Amino acid sequence: MNPTLFYQTGEFKLDFNVEYRFPIITLFGIKYEGALFVDAGNVWTTYPDSTRRFSQLRWTPTYDEDNQKISDNLFKYIAVGTGFGLRLDFAYFIFRLDVGLKLRNPYPHIDDLGVVTEQFWRSPFQGSWQDLNLNLGLGYPF
């Protein structure tokens, strides 16, 4: 596991999803639908945790005794992703295939020297195929 990645659990969850579904074709009783979606949100703790910087839910920035920022406005740390997908409706269950792309990474990047840089927004037209996330599922996610 990469120690510089931010895996977060907490007591406060903010989740926002928008999905537009549209029919494509029906073949052999199976409905094929397309989907465009945008997801946003994050997870925070409600208590201070010195082992996880930026984990606590705050409305304003907070600094430690060394004047190092340990939390910030919660809206600054909302992740945003988008993508498209294919839905196969078999009447009894729905099979989903989605391709997603992270547009906004809310976590600061920590380089090899421990320097924190903030690179939040990215262009969906930059990067490579390796930046895409593939998701398979049964049923609708919400």
N, CA, C and O atoms as a MOPAC input file, in Angstrom:
PM7 MOZYME 1SCF
protein

 N      0.84600 1    -1.18000 1     0.00000 1
 C      0.00000 1     0.00000 1     0.00000 1
 C      0.89100 1     1.24200 1     0.00000 1
 O      1.90700 1     1.28200 1     0.69500 1
 N      0.51900 1     2.22900 1    -0.76000 1
 C      1.27200 1     3.46700 1    -0.86500 1
 C      0.95600 1     4.36000 1     0.33900 1
 O     -0.19700 1     4.75600 1     0.50700 1
 N      1.94600 1     4.69200 1     1.18700 1
 C      1.67200 1     5.48300 1     2.39000 1
 C      1.33000 1     6.93700 1     2.09600 1
 O      0.84500 1     7.63200 1     2.98900 1
 N      1.56500 1     7.42800 1     0.87000 1
 C      1.25400 1     8.81700 1     0.55800 1
 C     -0.18100 1     8.99100 1     0.08000 1
 O     -0.63200 1    10.12400 1    -0.08800 1
 N     -0.91200 1     7.90200 1    -0.14400 1
 C     -2.30500 1     8.01700 1    -0.55100 1
 C     -3.18300 1     8.26400 1     0.67000 1
 O     -2.85100 1     7.84500 1     1.77900 1
 N     -4.29300 1     8.93900 1     0.45900 1
 C     -5.20200 1     9.26600 1     1.54200 1
 C     -6.41400 1     8.33700 1     1.47200 1
 O     -7.33100 1     8.56900 1     0.68400 1
 N     -6.42000 1     7.29900 1     2.28700 1
 C     -7.59600 1     6.44300 1     2.41400 1
 C     -8.34500 1     6.92600 1     3.64100 1
 O     -7.77100 1     6.99600 1     4.72700 1
 N     -9.60000 1     7.25700 1     3.48900 1
 C    -10.29000 1     7.98600 1     4.53400 1
 C    -11.57300 1     7.28200 1     4.95900 1
 O    -12.41100 1     6.93800 1     4.12600 1
 N    -11.71300 1     7.07600 1     6.24500 1
 C    -12.99400 1     6.68900 1     6.82700 1
 C    -13.37000 1     7.77600 1     7.81600 1
 O    -12.50100 1     8.48400 1     8.32200 1
 N    -14.63800 1     7.91000 1     8.08900 1
 C    -15.06300 1     8.94300 1     9.01600 1
 C    -16.54500 1     8.85900 1     9.29600 1
 O    -17.24700 1     7.98000 1     8.79700 1
 N    -17.00700 1     9.79700 1    10.10700 1
 C    -18.39400 1     9.79700 1    10.55200 1
 C    -19.29500 1    10.70100 1     9.71300 1
 O    -20.51800 1    10.58800 1     9.79000 1
 N    -18.71900 1    11.58500 1     8.92200 1
 C    -19.51500 1    12.52700 1     8.13400 1
 C    -19.25800 1    12.27300 1     6.65700 1
 O    -18.11700 1    12.32400 1     6.19800 1
 N    -20.32100 1    12.00100 1     5.92000 1
 C    -20.20600 1    11.69400 1     4.49000 1
 C    -21.07900 1    12.66000 1     3.70600 1
 O    -22.25200 1    12.85600 1     4.02600 1
 N    -20.49400 1    13.26200 1     2.67200 1
 C    -21.23100 1    14.13100 1     1.76700 1
 C    -21.16800 1    13.48500 1     0.39100 1
 O    -20.08200 1    13.20300 1    -0.11400 1
 N    -22.33100 1    13.25000 1    -0.22200 1
 C    -22.39000 1    12.52700 1    -1.48600 1
 C    -23.40600 1    13.20000 1    -2.39600 1
 O    -24.52800 1    13.48400 1    -1.97700 1
 N    -23.01500 1    13.45500 1    -3.63700 1
 C    -23.87300 1    14.09200 1    -4.62100 1
 C    -23.71000 1    13.33500 1    -5.93000 1
 O    -22.59000 1    13.12900 1    -6.39600 1
 N    -24.82300 1    12.92000 1    -6.52400 1
 C    -24.78300 1    12.17000 1    -7.77200 1
 C    -25.84800 1    12.69100 1    -8.72300 1
 O    -26.98000 1    12.95600 1    -8.31800 1
 N    -25.48100 1    12.83700 1    -9.98300 1
 C    -26.42100 1    13.17100 1   -11.04300 1
 C    -26.14200 1    12.20900 1   -12.18900 1
 O    -24.99700 1    12.02400 1   -12.59900 1
 N    -27.21400 1    11.59800 1   -12.70100 1
 C    -27.04300 1    10.67100 1   -13.81700 1
 C    -28.14900 1    10.90700 1   -14.82800 1
 O    -29.32200 1    11.00100 1   -14.46700 1
 N    -27.77400 1    11.00200 1   -16.09300 1
 C    -28.73500 1    11.13200 1   -17.17900 1
 C    -28.70200 1     9.84200 1   -17.98400 1
 O    -27.66800 1     9.47700 1   -18.54400 1
 N    -29.84500 1     9.14800 1   -18.03900 1
 C    -29.94000 1     7.89200 1   -18.78600 1
 C    -30.76900 1     8.11800 1   -20.04000 1
 O    -31.74400 1     8.87000 1   -20.03500 1
 N    -30.36200 1     7.45500 1   -21.11000 1
 C    -31.08500 1     7.59300 1   -22.37200 1
 C    -31.09500 1     6.25000 1   -23.09800 1
 O    -30.12100 1     5.50000 1   -23.03600 1
 N    -32.20400 1     5.94600 1   -23.79100 1
 C    -32.29200 1     4.66600 1   -24.50300 1
 C    -31.39800 1     4.65800 1   -25.73800 1
 O    -31.23700 1     5.67200 1   -26.41800 1
 N    -30.82400 1     3.49300 1   -26.00900 1
 C    -30.01300 1     3.32600 1   -27.21800 1
 C    -30.74000 1     2.41100 1   -28.19800 1
 O    -31.04600 1     2.80800 1   -29.32200 1
 N    -31.01400 1     1.17800 1   -27.75900 1
 C    -31.66600 1     0.20000 1   -28.62700 1
 C    -32.18800 1    -0.94400 1   -27.76400 1
 O    -31.71700 1    -1.15500 1   -26.64700 1
 N    -33.16100 1    -1.67400 1   -28.28900 1
 C    -33.64100 1    -2.89800 1   -27.64300 1
 C    -33.41000 1    -4.06200 1   -28.59300 1
 O    -33.90600 1    -4.05800 1   -29.72000 1
 N    -32.65700 1    -5.05900 1   -28.13900 1
 C    -32.36000 1    -6.25200 1   -28.93200 1
 C    -32.69400 1    -7.49400 1   -28.12400 1
 O    -32.22900 1    -7.64700 1   -26.99500 1
 N    -33.49700 1    -8.37700 1   -28.69500 1
 C    -33.84500 1    -9.65000 1   -28.05700 1
 C    -34.39600 1    -9.45400 1   -26.64100 1
 O    -34.11400 1   -10.24800 1   -25.74400 1
 N    -35.17100 1    -8.40600 1   -26.45200 1
 C    -35.78700 1    -8.14100 1   -25.16200 1
 C    -34.88100 1    -7.46600 1   -24.14700 1
 O    -35.30800 1    -7.20700 1   -23.02200 1
 N    -33.64500 1    -7.17600 1   -24.51700 1
 C    -32.70000 1    -6.50100 1   -23.62100 1
 C    -32.62700 1    -5.03200 1   -24.01500 1
 O    -32.32600 1    -4.70300 1   -25.16300 1
 N    -32.90400 1    -4.15100 1   -23.05800 1
 C    -32.82700 1    -2.71300 1   -23.31600 1
 C    -31.40400 1    -2.23400 1   -23.07400 1
 O    -30.84500 1    -2.45100 1   -21.99900 1
 N    -30.82400 1    -1.58800 1   -24.06400 1
 C    -29.49800 1    -0.98300 1   -23.93900 1
 C    -29.70000 1     0.50600 1   -23.71200 1
 O    -30.36400 1     1.18200 1   -24.49900 1
 N    -29.11800 1     1.01400 1   -22.61900 1
 C    -29.22000 1     2.43400 1   -22.28900 1
 C    -27.83200 1     3.01500 1   -22.09600 1
 O    -26.91200 1     2.32800 1   -21.65200 1
 N    -27.69200 1     4.28100 1   -22.43300 1
 C    -26.46700 1     5.00700 1   -22.14400 1
 C    -26.65600 1     5.83800 1   -20.88900 1
 O    -27.78600 1     6.09600 1   -20.47400 1
 N    -25.56300 1     6.25300 1   -20.28900 1
 C    -25.63800 1     7.07500 1   -19.08300 1
 C    -24.46100 1     8.04100 1   -19.04900 1
 O    -23.33100 1     7.67300 1   -19.37000 1
 N    -24.73700 1     9.26600 1   -18.65900 1
 C    -23.71600 1    10.27500 1   -18.37900 1
 C    -23.87900 1    10.64600 1   -16.91000 1
 O    -25.00300 1    10.81200 1   -16.43700 1
 N    -22.77100 1    10.78000 1   -16.18100 1
 C    -22.90700 1    11.03700 1   -14.74900 1
 C    -21.81500 1    11.95900 1   -14.22800 1
 O    -20.74000 1    12.09600 1   -14.81100 1
 N    -22.14300 1    12.58800 1   -13.09500 1
 C    -21.20200 1    13.39500 1   -12.31600 1
 C    -21.40400 1    13.00100 1   -10.85800 1
 O    -22.53300 1    12.95200 1   -10.37100 1
 N    -20.31200 1    12.72400 1   -10.17100 1
 C    -20.34300 1    12.37400 1    -8.75300 1
 C    -19.44200 1    13.33900 1    -7.99300 1
 O    -18.39100 1    13.74200 1    -8.49100 1
 N    -19.85600 1    13.70300 1    -6.79300 1
 C    -19.03600 1    14.57800 1    -5.95000 1
 C    -19.24400 1    14.19200 1    -4.49300 1
 O    -20.30000 1    13.68000 1    -4.12200 1
 N    -18.22800 1    14.44000 1    -3.67100 1
 C    -18.36100 1    14.17800 1    -2.24500 1
 C    -17.03900 1    13.85800 1    -1.59000 1
 O    -15.98000 1    13.92400 1    -2.21400 1
 N    -17.12100 1    13.50700 1    -0.31000 1
 C    -15.95100 1    13.10000 1     0.45400 1
 C    -16.41700 1    12.60300 1     1.82200 1
 O    -17.61100 1    12.60800 1     2.12500 1
 N    -15.46400 1    12.18000 1     2.63400 1
 C    -15.72800 1    11.67000 1     3.98000 1
 C    -14.78800 1    12.38900 1     4.94600 1
 O    -13.60600 1    12.56800 1     4.65400 1
 N    -15.32300 1    12.80300 1     6.10700 1
 C    -14.52500 1    13.48500 1     7.11800 1
 C    -14.76200 1    12.84800 1     8.48200 1
 O    -15.77200 1    12.18100 1     8.70400 1
 N    -13.81300 1    13.06600 1     9.39000 1
 C    -14.01100 1    12.69200 1    10.78700 1
 C    -14.65000 1    13.87300 1    11.50500 1
 O    -14.55600 1    15.01100 1    11.04400 1
 N    -15.29300 1    13.60600 1    12.62400 1
 C    -15.87400 1    14.69300 1    13.41300 1
 C    -15.00700 1    15.02200 1    14.62000 1
 O    -15.35900 1    15.88600 1    15.42200 1
 N    -13.89000 1    14.34500 1    14.75000 1
 C    -12.98200 1    14.55700 1    15.87900 1
 C    -11.55900 1    14.76700 1    15.34900 1
 O    -11.25500 1    14.32400 1    14.24100 1
 N    -10.68300 1    15.42900 1    16.10600 1
 C     -9.29700 1    15.61600 1    15.65900 1
 C     -8.56100 1    14.27700 1    15.59000 1
 O     -8.74400 1    13.41200 1    16.44700 1
 N     -7.73400 1    14.11900 1    14.57100 1
 C     -6.92000 1    12.91100 1    14.41500 1
 C     -5.55900 1    13.34600 1    13.88900 1
 O     -5.42400 1    13.68100 1    12.71300 1
 N     -4.55500 1    13.34200 1    14.75300 1
 C     -3.22700 1    13.84000 1    14.37800 1
 C     -2.54800 1    12.95700 1    13.33600 1
 O     -1.60200 1    13.40000 1    12.68500 1
 N     -3.00300 1    11.72900 1    13.16600 1
 C     -2.37900 1    10.83600 1    12.17900 1
 C     -2.94500 1    11.02900 1    10.78100 1
 O     -2.40200 1    10.49600 1     9.81400 1
 N     -4.04000 1    11.79200 1    10.66300 1
 C     -4.65900 1    12.01300 1     9.35100 1
 C     -4.91900 1    13.50100 1     9.14900 1
 O     -5.96000 1    14.02500 1     9.54500 1
 N     -3.95200 1    14.17000 1     8.52400 1
 C     -4.12400 1    15.59400 1     8.24000 1
 C     -5.29400 1    15.79100 1     7.28500 1
 O     -5.54300 1    14.95100 1     6.42000 1
 N     -5.99800 1    16.87700 1     7.43900 1
 C     -7.11700 1    17.26800 1     6.58500 1
 C     -8.30400 1    16.31200 1     6.69800 1
 O     -9.16700 1    16.30800 1     5.82100 1
 N     -8.36700 1    15.50300 1     7.75600 1
 C     -9.46700 1    14.54000 1     7.87800 1
 C    -10.66600 1    15.09000 1     8.64200 1
 O    -11.77500 1    14.57600 1     8.49700 1
 N    -10.46200 1    16.12200 1     9.45000 1
 C    -11.54200 1    16.60200 1    10.30600 1
 C    -12.44100 1    17.58000 1     9.56700 1
 O    -11.97100 1    18.42600 1     8.80700 1
 N    -13.73900 1    17.45200 1     9.80200 1
 C    -14.73800 1    18.34000 1     9.22400 1
 C    -14.56900 1    19.73200 1     9.81900 1
 O    -14.70600 1    19.91200 1    11.02900 1
 N    -14.27600 1    20.70900 1     8.98300 1
 C    -14.07200 1    22.09500 1     9.42900 1
 C    -14.71100 1    23.05200 1     8.43300 1
 O    -14.77900 1    22.77300 1     7.23600 1
 N    -15.17400 1    24.17600 1     8.94600 1
 C    -15.71400 1    25.23000 1     8.09000 1
 C    -14.64900 1    26.27300 1     7.76800 1
 O    -14.78200 1    27.01900 1     6.79700 1
 N    -13.58900 1    26.32900 1     8.58200 1
 C    -12.50200 1    27.28100 1     8.36400 1
 C    -11.17000 1    26.55600 1     8.54800 1
 O    -11.13600 1    25.49400 1     9.17000 1
 N    -10.07500 1    27.10100 1     8.02300 1
 C     -8.76500 1    26.45000 1     8.19100 1
 C     -8.35700 1    26.36400 1     9.66200 1
 O     -8.70100 1    27.23300 1    10.46300 1
 N     -7.62300 1    25.30900 1    10.00600 1
 C     -7.11300 1    25.08600 1    11.35300 1
 C     -5.62500 1    24.80000 1    11.26700 1
 O     -5.17400 1    24.11100 1    10.35200 1
 N     -4.84700 1    25.33400 1    12.23300 1
 C     -3.39500 1    25.16300 1    12.23600 1
 C     -2.95800 1    24.52000 1    13.54200 1
 O     -3.59500 1    24.71300 1    14.57800 1
 N     -1.86500 1    23.75000 1    13.49400 1
 C     -1.32600 1    23.14700 1    14.71600 1
 C     -0.36900 1    24.12200 1    15.39300 1
 O     -0.22900 1    25.26500 1    14.95700 1
 N      0.29400 1    23.66900 1    16.46700 1
 C      1.18900 1    24.54200 1    17.23300 1
 C      2.41200 1    24.99000 1    16.44000 1
 O      3.03900 1    25.98700 1    16.79700 1
 N      2.76900 1    24.26900 1    15.36000 1
 C      3.88900 1    24.66000 1    14.49900 1
 C      3.43400 1    25.50400 1    13.32100 1
 O      4.19700 1    25.72300 1    12.38000 1
 N      2.20000 1    25.97600 1    13.36700 1
 C      1.59900 1    26.78200 1    12.31200 1
 C      1.49600 1    26.02200 1    10.98500 1
 O      1.53000 1    26.62700 1     9.91300 1
 N      1.37200 1    24.70500 1    11.06400 1
 C      1.13900 1    23.87500 1     9.88100 1
 C     -0.37100 1    23.67200 1     9.73400 1
 O     -1.06500 1    23.36000 1    10.70200 1
 N     -0.86300 1    23.85500 1     8.51500 1
 C     -2.29000 1    23.67400 1     8.29300 1
 C     -2.65100 1    22.19600 1     8.47400 1
 O     -2.04600 1    21.32300 1     7.85200 1
 N     -3.63800 1    21.92300 1     9.33000 1
 C     -4.05300 1    20.53200 1     9.56400 1
 C     -5.47000 1    20.26200 1     9.06300 1
 O     -5.86700 1    19.10200 1     8.94900 1
 N     -6.23400 1    21.30300 1     8.76500 1
 C     -7.54800 1    21.12500 1     8.15500 1
 C     -7.91700 1    22.41300 1     7.44400 1
 O     -7.32200 1    23.46500 1     7.67600 1
 N     -8.90200 1    22.31000 1     6.58100 1
 C     -9.29600 1    23.45900 1     5.78100 1
 C    -10.80800 1    23.43000 1     5.59900 1
 O    -11.48500 1    22.51600 1     6.07000 1
 N    -11.31800 1    24.42500 1     4.92000 1
 C    -12.72900 1    24.51200 1     4.60900 1
 C    -13.17400 1    23.23200 1     3.90900 1
 O    -12.54000 1    22.80000 1     2.94600 1
 N    -14.26600 1    22.62200 1     4.38900 1
 C    -14.69400 1    21.33500 1     3.83500 1
 C    -14.98800 1    21.40700 1     2.34100 1
 O    -14.81700 1    20.40300 1     1.65000 1
 N    -15.42000 1    22.54300 1     1.81600 1
 C    -15.73600 1    22.64700 1     0.39600 1
 C    -14.48900 1    22.55800 1    -0.47600 1
 O    -14.57300 1    22.22500 1    -1.65800 1
 N    -13.33600 1    22.85700 1     0.10800 1
 C    -12.08700 1    22.74500 1    -0.64500 1
 C    -11.70500 1    21.28600 1    -0.87500 1
 O    -10.91000 1    20.98900 1    -1.76700 1
 N    -12.26100 1    20.37700 1    -0.08400 1
 C    -11.88000 1    18.96900 1    -0.16000 1
 C    -13.01200 1    18.07100 1    -0.64700 1
 O    -13.18900 1    16.95700 1    -0.15300 1
 N    -13.76500 1    18.55800 1    -1.60700 1
 C    -14.79700 1    17.74500 1    -2.24000 1
 C    -14.24300 1    17.21100 1    -3.55600 1
 O    -13.79000 1    17.97800 1    -4.40700 1
 N    -14.28300 1    15.90500 1    -3.71300 1
 C    -13.82600 1    15.25700 1    -4.94300 1
 C    -14.93400 1    15.32900 1    -5.99100 1
 O    -16.11800 1    15.31300 1    -5.65500 1
 N    -14.54000 1    15.41000 1    -7.26900 1
 C    -15.49900 1    15.43500 1    -8.36900 1
 C    -15.02600 1    14.46500 1    -9.44200 1
 O    -13.85700 1    14.47100 1    -9.83000 1
 N    -15.93400 1    13.64600 1    -9.90900 1
 C    -15.64000 1    12.71700 1   -10.99700 1
 C    -16.77600 1    12.72000 1   -11.99800 1
 O    -17.90000 1    13.10000 1   -11.66800 1
 N    -16.49000 1    12.30200 1   -13.21000 1
 C    -17.50100 1    12.24500 1   -14.25700 1
 C    -17.25200 1    11.02100 1   -15.12000 1
 O    -16.20400 1    10.38300 1   -15.02500 1
 N    -18.20800 1    10.70600 1   -15.95000 1
 C    -18.01000 1     9.57100 1   -16.83600 1
 C    -19.24500 1     9.23500 1   -17.63700 1
 O    -20.22900 1     9.97400 1   -17.65800 1
 N    -19.15900 1     8.09200 1   -18.29800 1
 C    -20.27000 1     7.60000 1   -19.10400 1
 C    -20.35800 1     6.09600 1   -18.91000 1
 O    -19.41300 1     5.45300 1   -18.45200 1
 N    -21.51100 1     5.55100 1   -19.26700 1
 C    -21.67500 1     4.12200 1   -19.05800 1
 C    -22.70900 1     3.51200 1   -19.97400 1
 O    -23.43200 1     4.20900 1   -20.68500 1
 N    -22.76000 1     2.20400 1   -19.94000 1
 C    -23.71900 1     1.41100 1   -20.68900 1
 C    -24.53200 1     0.60400 1   -19.68700 1
 O    -23.97200 1    -0.00700 1   -18.77600 1
 N    -25.85900 1     0.60000 1   -19.85300 1
 C    -26.76100 1    -0.15900 1   -18.99200 1
 C    -27.46300 1    -1.20900 1   -19.84100 1
 O    -28.00200 1    -0.89400 1   -20.90200 1
 N    -27.45900 1    -2.45300 1   -19.37900 1
 C    -28.19400 1    -3.53100 1   -20.02700 1
 C    -29.30400 1    -3.95900 1   -19.08300 1
 O    -29.04700 1    -4.53000 1   -18.02300 1
 N    -30.54100 1    -3.67800 1   -19.47500 1
 C    -31.70200 1    -3.96500 1   -18.63600 1
 C    -32.29100 1    -5.30700 1   -19.05900 1
 O    -32.90900 1    -5.41600 1   -20.11800 1
 N    -32.09400 1    -6.33700 1   -18.21600 1
 C    -32.59100 1    -7.68200 1   -18.48600 1
 C    -33.95900 1    -7.91800 1   -17.83500 1
 O    -34.37100 1    -9.07200 1   -17.71100 1
 N    -34.65500 1    -6.89900 1   -17.42600 1
 C    -35.96700 1    -6.92800 1   -16.77800 1
 C    -35.86200 1    -7.35900 1   -15.30900 1
 O    -36.49900 1    -6.73700 1   -14.45900 1
 N    -35.08900 1    -8.39100 1   -14.97900 1
 C    -34.94700 1    -8.83700 1   -13.59400 1
 C    -33.73600 1    -8.21900 1   -12.90300 1
 O    -33.69700 1    -8.14000 1   -11.67500 1
 N    -32.76900 1    -7.79100 1   -13.66500 1
 C    -31.60500 1    -7.10400 1   -13.11300 1
 C    -30.98500 1    -6.23100 1   -14.19700 1
 O    -31.23400 1    -6.41700 1   -15.38900 1
 N    -30.18000 1    -5.28300 1   -13.76000 1
 C    -29.51600 1    -4.35300 1   -14.67400 1
 C    -28.01300 1    -4.51400 1   -14.51800 1
 O    -27.48700 1    -4.47200 1   -13.40600 1
 N    -27.33200 1    -4.69500 1   -15.63200 1
 C    -25.87700 1    -4.80700 1   -15.65300 1
 C    -25.31100 1    -3.45900 1   -16.07600 1
 O    -25.74900 1    -2.89000 1   -17.07600 1
 N    -24.33500 1    -2.93900 1   -15.31900 1
 C    -23.73600 1    -1.62900 1   -15.60200 1
 C    -22.26100 1    -1.77100 1   -15.95300 1
 O    -21.53400 1    -2.55800 1   -15.34700 1
 N    -21.84400 1    -1.01000 1   -16.92500 1
 C    -20.43000 1    -0.86200 1   -17.26100 1
 C    -20.16700 1     0.63400 1   -17.35800 1
 O    -20.69500 1     1.29700 1   -18.25100 1
 N    -19.36000 1     1.17100 1   -16.45100 1
 C    -19.08100 1     2.60800 1   -16.40300 1
 C    -17.59500 1     2.86700 1   -16.58400 1
 O    -16.75000 1     2.08200 1   -16.15600 1
 N    -17.30000 1     3.97700 1   -17.22300 1
 C    -15.93300 1     4.47400 1   -17.33900 1
 C    -15.93400 1     5.86100 1   -16.70900 1
 O    -16.66100 1     6.74900 1   -17.15400 1
 N    -15.12000 1     6.04500 1   -15.67500 1
 C    -15.09700 1     7.30200 1   -14.94600 1
 C    -13.72900 1     7.95500 1   -14.96200 1
 O    -12.71100 1     7.29900 1   -15.18300 1
 N    -13.72200 1     9.25700 1   -14.72300 1
 C    -12.49300 1    10.04000 1   -14.70000 1
 C    -12.55700 1    11.01300 1   -13.53400 1
 O    -13.54500 1    11.72800 1   -13.36700 1
 N    -11.50900 1    11.03900 1   -12.73400 1
 C    -11.42400 1    11.96700 1   -11.61400 1
 C    -11.09200 1    13.35300 1   -12.16700 1
 O    -10.04100 1    13.55100 1   -12.77600 1
 N    -12.00300 1    14.31400 1   -11.94900 1
 C    -11.77600 1    15.69200 1   -12.39600 1
 C    -11.12900 1    16.54100 1   -11.31700 1
 O    -10.31900 1    17.42200 1   -11.60700 1
 N    -11.48900 1    16.27300 1   -10.08400 1
 C    -10.95600 1    17.06900 1    -8.97700 1
 C    -10.50200 1    16.13100 1    -7.87100 1
 O    -11.30400 1    15.41600 1    -7.27100 1
 N     -9.20800 1    16.14800 1    -7.61500 1
 C     -8.63600 1    15.35100 1    -6.53800 1
 C     -8.49000 1    16.25900 1    -5.32500 1
 O     -7.68800 1    17.19200 1    -5.35900 1
 N     -9.24100 1    16.01600 1    -4.25400 1
 C     -9.21500 1    16.93800 1    -3.12800 1
 C     -8.01000 1    16.78900 1    -2.21500 1
 O     -7.83900 1    17.58300 1    -1.29000 1
 N     -7.17400 1    15.79400 1    -2.45500 1
 C     -6.06800 1    15.53400 1    -1.54700 1
 C     -4.79400 1    16.21200 1    -2.02200 1
 O     -4.47000 1    16.15400 1    -3.20900 1
 N     -4.07200 1    16.84800 1    -1.12100 1
 C     -2.79600 1    17.43800 1    -1.51100 1
 C     -1.80200 1    16.34700 1    -1.87800 1
 O     -1.83600 1    15.24700 1    -1.32600 1
 N     -0.92600 1    16.66000 1    -2.80600 1
 C      0.11800 1    15.72400 1    -3.22500 1
 C      1.34500 1    15.94400 1    -2.33700 1
 O      1.76800 1    17.08200 1    -2.13400 1
 N      1.91200 1    14.86300 1    -1.81100 1
 C      3.11600 1    14.95000 1    -0.98800 1
 C      4.25900 1    14.32800 1    -1.77500 1
 O      4.22300 1    13.14000 1    -2.09400 1
 N      5.28100 1    15.13500 1    -2.09000 1
 C      6.39600 1    14.60600 1    -2.88300 1
 C      7.38000 1    13.83800 1    -1.99600 1
 O      7.14500 1    13.67000 1    -0.80000 1
 N      8.48000 1    13.37500 1    -2.59100 1
 C      9.46100 1    12.56200 1    -1.86700 1
 C     10.11500 1    13.30100 1    -0.70100 1
 O     10.59500 1    12.67000 1     0.24100 1
 N     10.13700 1    14.63400 1    -0.75700 1
 C     10.74800 1    15.42400 1     0.30900 1
 C      9.74400 1    15.81900 1     1.38800 1
 O     10.10000 1    16.49200 1     2.35500 1
 N      8.49400 1    15.40200 1     1.22500 1
 C      7.47000 1    15.73400 1     2.20100 1
 C      6.81200 1    17.07500 1     1.96700 1
 O      6.05900 1    17.55000 1     2.81800 1
 N      7.08200 1    17.70200 1     0.82000 1
 C      6.49700 1    18.99900 1     0.49900 1
 C      5.08200 1    18.78300 1    -0.03800 1
 O      4.86300 1    17.96700 1    -0.93200 1
 N      4.12900 1    19.52700 1     0.52100 1
 C      2.73600 1    19.40600 1     0.11300 1
 C      2.44700 1    20.41500 1    -0.98900 1
 O      2.68400 1    21.61100 1    -0.81800 1
 N      1.93800 1    19.94000 1    -2.11200 1
 C      1.48300 1    20.81500 1    -3.18900 1
 C      0.02900 1    20.48500 1    -3.46800 1
 O     -0.40100 1    19.34100 1    -3.32400 1
 N     -0.71700 1    21.49500 1    -3.86700 1
 C     -2.13700 1    21.30000 1    -4.12600 1
 C     -2.39700 1    21.42900 1    -5.62000 1
 O     -2.27000 1    22.51300 1    -6.18900 1
 N     -2.75800 1    20.32300 1    -6.24600 1
 C     -3.11800 1    20.29300 1    -7.65800 1
 C     -4.50200 1    19.67400 1    -7.73100 1
 O     -4.64000 1    18.45900 1    -7.87200 1
 N     -5.52500 1    20.51000 1    -7.63400 1
 C     -6.86700 1    19.98400 1    -7.47300 1
 C     -7.56300 1    19.64100 1    -8.79400 1
 O     -7.92300 1    18.48500 1    -9.01600 1
 N     -7.75400 1    20.62000 1    -9.66200 1
 C     -8.53600 1    20.39800 1   -10.87800 1
 C     -7.65200 1    19.88000 1   -11.99700 1
 O     -6.47700 1    20.23800 1   -12.08600 1
 N     -8.20400 1    19.05400 1   -12.83300 1
 C     -7.49400 1    18.54700 1   -14.00300 1
 C     -8.41700 1    18.65700 1   -15.20600 1
 O     -9.64000 1    18.66200 1   -15.06700 1
 N     -7.82700 1    18.74500 1   -16.36700 1
 C     -8.59600 1    18.76900 1   -17.60000 1
 C     -8.96200 1    17.34100 1   -17.97700 1
 O     -8.11500 1    16.45300 1   -17.89100 1
 N    -10.20700 1    17.09500 1   -18.39300 1
 C    -10.56600 1    15.73800 1   -18.81600 1
 C     -9.88100 1    15.33400 1   -20.11100 1
 O     -9.94200 1    14.16900 1   -20.50200 1
 N     -9.23200 1    16.27700 1   -20.78400 1
 C     -8.58100 1    15.98700 1   -22.06000 1
 C     -7.07600 1    15.80900 1   -21.92000 1
 O     -6.38100 1    15.61600 1   -22.91800 1
 N     -6.56500 1    15.87100 1   -20.69700 1
 C     -5.15200 1    15.61400 1   -20.44600 1
 C     -5.00700 1    14.25800 1   -19.77900 1
 O     -5.96800 1    13.72200 1   -19.22800 1
 N     -3.82300 1    13.71800 1   -19.82900 1
 C     -3.59200 1    12.43200 1   -19.18300 1
 C     -3.59200 1    11.30200 1   -20.19500 1
 O     -3.40100 1    11.51800 1   -21.39200 1
 N     -3.81000 1    10.09300 1   -19.69500 1
 C     -3.76800 1     8.92500 1   -20.56800 1
 C     -4.92600 1     7.99100 1   -20.22600 1
 O     -5.72100 1     8.27000 1   -19.32800 1
 N     -5.00600 1     6.89500 1   -20.94300 1
 C     -6.03400 1     5.89000 1   -20.69500 1
 C     -5.90600 1     5.30700 1   -19.29300 1
 O     -6.88800 1     4.80900 1   -18.74200 1
 N     -4.72300 1     5.36000 1   -18.71300 1
 C     -4.52200 1     4.80000 1   -17.37800 1
 C     -5.22800 1     5.61400 1   -16.29900 1
 O     -5.40200 1     5.13400 1   -15.17900 1
 N     -5.63400 1     6.83600 1   -16.62100 1
 C     -6.34700 1     7.67500 1   -15.65900 1
 C     -7.83000 1     7.31500 1   -15.54900 1
 O     -8.51200 1     7.78100 1   -14.63700 1
 N     -8.33300 1     6.49200 1   -16.46900 1
 C     -9.73800 1     6.10800 1   -16.46000 1
 C     -9.97800 1     4.97400 1   -15.46600 1
 O     -9.11800 1     4.11700 1   -15.26200 1
 N    -11.14800 1     4.98500 1   -14.85800 1
 C    -11.54900 1     3.93000 1   -13.91800 1
 C    -12.71400 1     3.15800 1   -14.51500 1
 O    -13.70000 1     3.75500 1   -14.95000 1
 N    -12.60900 1     1.85900 1   -14.53800 1
 C    -13.65400 1     0.98400 1   -15.05300 1
 C    -14.42800 1     0.39200 1   -13.88300 1
 O    -13.83400 1    -0.08000 1   -12.91300 1
 N    -15.75500 1     0.41800 1   -13.97700 1
 C    -16.59400 1    -0.10200 1   -12.90300 1
 C    -17.68000 1    -0.99100 1   -13.49600 1
 O    -18.39600 1    -0.58100 1   -14.40900 1
 N    -17.79800 1    -2.20300 1   -12.97600 1
 C    -18.86500 1    -3.12900 1   -13.35200 1
 C    -19.81500 1    -3.26000 1   -12.17700 1
 O    -19.38400 1    -3.26200 1   -11.02400 1
 N    -21.11100 1    -3.37100 1   -12.46100 1
 C    -22.04800 1    -3.50500 1   -11.36000 1
 C    -23.36100 1    -4.12600 1   -11.77700 1
 O    -23.69300 1    -4.18700 1   -12.96100 1
 N    -24.10400 1    -4.58600 1   -10.78400 1
 C    -25.46200 1    -5.09500 1   -10.97000 1
 C    -26.41600 1    -4.19000 1   -10.21900 1
 O    -26.17300 1    -3.85000 1    -9.06100 1
 N    -27.49400 1    -3.80100 1   -10.86700 1
 C    -28.45800 1    -2.89900 1   -10.25400 1
 C    -27.95800 1    -1.46300 1   -10.32000 1
 O    -26.80700 1    -1.21100 1   -10.67600 1
 N    -28.83000 1    -0.53000 1    -9.97500 1
 C    -28.42300 1     0.86800 1    -9.96600 1
 C    -27.70900 1     1.18400 1    -8.66200 1
 O    -28.05700 1     0.62300 1    -7.62300 1
 N    -26.70900 1     2.07800 1    -8.69000 1
 C    -25.96400 1     2.38300 1    -7.46700 1
 C    -26.77400 1     3.18800 1    -6.45900 1
 O    -26.42600 1     3.22100 1    -5.27900 1
 N    -27.84700 1     3.83600 1    -6.90100 1
 C    -28.68400 1     4.61600 1    -5.98300 1
 C    -30.10900 1     4.59600 1    -6.45500 1
 O    -30.97800 1     5.19500 1    -5.82100 1

